């Protein structure tokens, strides 16, 4: 299907249509969550509460007054206002009367922790069951009998106990948002886990027992094992492009072992496997024929399109591949070859869903959601509610920070994600967004702040001399005075023959790209940037290490552009193999 290009300006008709729809959704959210503990007790809503005390009985007038009060009295909010209330849920055990109607009506279905990418403590968000909306993420399915290798997790960190009257007890999990969302959508309550362990969903390669593995390497290896055993794989689906690269990397490392397992029907020896062995062994019958096929194909990861030899019917790979995740695309494309389609998963965060895929051909083009409400904070103006821009007043080509008001009880919540408006859907005026970067991802050095986008552009521009940059992170290098930006880089393949020139090229890129950095360099506050090369597989191993450290589910860990967590910095520095 041909997708029309976004239009740069809204017609008056589209503008009116968009405004009417958004105001209807916003009115519904306000009415539903008006009497929650968060809104009725948090100091940030004091002026809002005063303004809505006497709204009257006329529904139309009442809704207009609600919208006006929301716009004029509700400030920008952050996790600081949210934390005292979510803490009531996390204090165990908790009483139902203390947490019912906390952020939205009723009790949450689950609690989602943030990825804590920056090294800080995770944030927690209550997620509620809502009627089906228009913005649910759908996993693509084969129309011709092909199989789906979908990598996801049902693992949970902790179970929360909510005690009610007469001994009534409600148990909800703390789990990553993708796992909780799947559980909620499919009705996979915790008490059903013993049954789920025995099942394989129709059309999927991996038994559900694999999704309960908490070890990153073990999880990806087992998904790879069951996918390799099935020659009918048509679609590969996972959260991030880096996860795709990691799965293929583990598959390459353990190729002989995995093929032998397929031949004999025996499971590999990997961490956590004994806990689910009884569920997996019946799902892996000996298949010498498939093993012979795989041995004949062999490990040929240097050959473009190798995965199409492994799975001749492979047609599509789905993963988030925008922002920094775009750096994995060349290697992903190499593995898949030119015939396999690469599609985006969408624009999703722990706090809420922000965008659906607009044009399947574009990996960084998203249609703003319609079930929740997004306002847009103009990044060129003061960071106050007065600088918020509604969707129908956006300007194409301008950048804004996402601000969310959700059915799950977030009100004008600062998302910190920066987007650029690509235009508007010509059918209904909905904004079409491009992801740019996280707003507060900066390197602070010498009294200046250097944005994450600038840091990324500078290192990727050195690839002609340095070699293909697969992934990177930036630390403060204090080995000399003055300190400098220290790039820790993983190179795909060989280091470039002129890689010794890369540090000077990097320095020039940063110097000419950022006026603040130019100033602090000229005044002797920041030294020339350094480049240290990490051993192959470092970022893959870091994701596994971080998941083990935080006991989070497979699928959420990300590596920040600017690494500040001292423990993580030490971990990376131990894996430096060369300095340019």
Number of C-alpha atoms within 10 A of each C-alpha: 5 7 10 11 14 23 17 18 18 23 12 11 10 19 17 14 15 18 16 13 13 20 15 12 16 24 16 15 22 20 11 15 23 19 17 18 18 24 22 16 13 14 12 18 20 14 15 21 21 11 17 16 8 10 14 10 8 8 10 9 11 16 19 14 17 20 15 15 17 22 15 13 17 18 18 18 20 16 15 9 15 21 13 12 18 20 12 15 24 16 12 13 12 16 18 20 12 15 20 18 18 26 30 26 19 14 20 21 21 25 25 25 20 20 25 16 19 17 15 10 11 14 17 23 25 22 24 19 17 11 4 9 9 9 16 13 15 7 12 14 14 14 8 7 11 18 23 27 23 21 24 23 27 25 22 22 16 13 17 19 19 23 18 15 9 6 7 9 12 15 14 19 20 23 26 27 27 21 23 25 22 15 18 17 12 9 10 17 15 15 9 10 14 11 11 20 18 16 15 16 11 9 15 21 24 25 21 22 26 27 23 22 23 24 21 26 20 20 26 24 26 27 21 23 24 22 22 23 26 20 19 20 26 23 25 21 23 21 22 23 27 26 26 23 19 22 23 19 17 18 22 17 13 15 21 15 15 25 24 20 22 26 19 15 18 17 19 17 10 13 14 14 21 12 11 15 14 13 19 24 12 11 16 19 15 16 17 16 11 17 21 15 14 23 13 10 13 16 17 14 15 10 12 16 19 19 21 19 16 23 18 13 17 23 18 19 25 23 21 24 25 24 16 21 17 18 20 21 19 13 19 21 17 16 22 23 16 12 12 19 16 25 20 27 25 24 23 16 16 18 23 20 20 25 24 23 21 22 20 17 14 15 23 23 25 24 24 24 20 19 19 22 22 24 22 23 25 20 16 10 11 11 14 12 19 14 15 22 17 14 21 22 12 21 19 19 14 14 22 26 24 21 27 24 20 24 25 22 27 26 26 24 22 21 21 17 18 22 22 19 22 23 24 26 22 17 10 15 24 25 27 28 29 24 20 19 20 19 18 12 20 19 20 14 18 19 11 18 16 19 19 22 17 14 25 19 14 20 24 19 15 20 17 14 17 27 20 21 21 23 25 26 20 24 21 19 17 12 9 10 11 15 18 21 23 19 24 23 26 23 21 16 12 9 17 16 11 11 17 15 14 22 22 14 19 24 20 15 19 23 19 12 16 15 13 17 22 17 16 18 19 12 10 12 17 22 20 18 20 21 23 19 21 22 16 17 17 17 22 20 14 18 22 20 18 17 21 15 9 13 16 25 28 29 21 24 23 19 21 19 25 23 23 17 15 11 10 16 16 10 14 20 14 10 16 17 11 10 14 12
